[in-house]
Amino acid sequence: MKHYSMTIAGKAVDSSEVITVVNPATSAPLATAPDCSTEQLDEAVSSARAAYPGWRATSDSERRQVLKEAAGVLVANADELIRLLTSEQGKPHDEARVEIMGSAYWLSSLADMEIPVEVNEDTAERRSETRHVPIGVVAGISPWNFPVFLSFWKIAPALRAGNTMVLKPSPFTPLTMLRIGELLSGVIPDGVLNIISGGDALGPKVTAHPGIDKISFTGSTATGKRVMASAAADLKRVTLELGGNDAAIIMPDVDVDAVAKDLFWAAFRNSAQICIATKRMYVHEAIYDRLAKALTEYTQTVKMGDGSEQGTELGPVQNKLQYDRVVEIIKDCKDRGFRFLTGGDVAQDSPGYFIPVTIVDNPPEDSRVVQEEAFGPILPLIKFSEVEDVIARANASEYGLAGSVWSADTDAALSIAARLETGTVWINEVQHLTPFQAFAGHKQSGLGVENGLGGLLEYTVPQTITVKPAKAA
Ligand code: NAD
């Protein structure tokens, strides 16, 4: 079986213990990766610590250049990385391509971004300015749904701002980031970006490590709380991007046939394993039946299968734990007698973690399928009649990641958007993200911000310097 190595201080590093990564389309073992020991974690942190003064001292233009070159490495090796990402994550090749190219785009965009200096006072008496200086060693911890993209959301701003890093991808999907670590070792100076892998025990060791100054974490809300508690011991800075239960509100004036396809993908892209997937679809009663029919019909046209096969549009659920969780929610729907518009029957004995697209017909608000983040291809389609009521229902969640409003009347949609308690609201689209646009979770969906200038500044601390002219003798 193929084996991948960690990158520590610019060198390929292996460990005596390994973790096995499974291809979710076949449920067969795919490759092995090192299970980083405590000593190796110490080495990774020490190497980031040793590289920090040199990297911090590089000029802005040198750092920009390194980020651009790193983007070039991703593009030059895209075909290999796409195949590897599909085999460990399950997503179709086209989606894997978007992830690799998107990561390259984030790197080059961050290279172009300016870190401002704020002048607070500029008088004959004094000049005062606030600079944004790097923090030190950043730990990046990423999830399995977008193992590369969400890692680069951290790597690009952290390195751009002058920090060094230890990155730990999810144990379910470490391979593509390990391979990228190898490919980048000739481009990024030794120790500036260390990539390690390991099982469940590694994450808590990373967050507790005294040599780390900041943690940038993307994952579930439950884990995010543990990360924050662990960071409190020595007041590490944290950025947390956590779970969501995004509502889409579909107003009666939409053109049902024109939006059905977009609404399908809003919920099911990446087999619904997106933090900002539509996870509750509230449809006005006047168009509910028509939209239910259009979604059901469109579902029949979508090909689910092994992401490496031509024409596959939806892959499997990424891992057995998540698969079991979605199966359990489907079972709960059955036990409570809910009707399925499509799906609901999971083949028990075929290989791979495949769950058919499942749409539940108007389940009650208090059901698990409405209240919980399933993070898999099951969607509750829910009827509403009053705008006030649907806003209240959309907001009645501990999450506040994102949401969307679909309407021909932009002003009406905007007034609903303003009342949603989420970090992003899209109108007539979802999941539009750019390196220049803030992305932040409200409530228990996160702390801090990624992307935009605010996201870049999360990898800095302010330093105010005042200069008073020296007194003449
Ligand atoms: P997870 O919380 O189980 O794991 C995320 C990462 O944290 C993994 O690398 C894991 O190994 C590590 N980890 C686990 N326990 C840890 C601990 N105690 N200390 C430190 N690290 C630990 O999440 P997941 O299942 O990989 O990802 C799915 C979740 O991520 C969903 O809830 C989804 O909504 C969320 N997510 C959020 C965003 C966002 O930007 N807001 C993006 C993608 C996914």
Boltz pocket constraint, residues with backbone or C-beta under 6 A from the ligand:
constraints:
  - pocket:
      binder: B
      contacts: [[A, 141], [A, 142], [A, 143], [A, 144], [A, 145], [A, 146], [A, 150], [A, 168], [A, 169], [A, 170], [A, 171], [A, 198], [A, 199], [A, 200], [A, 202], [A, 203], [A, 204], [A, 205], [A, 207], [A, 218], [A, 219], [A, 220], [A, 221], [A, 223], [A, 224], [A, 226], [A, 227], [A, 241], [A, 242], [A, 243], [A, 244], [A, 274], [A, 275], [A, 276], [A, 373], [A, 375], [A, 401], [A, 441], [A, 445], [A, 446]]
      max_distance: 6.0
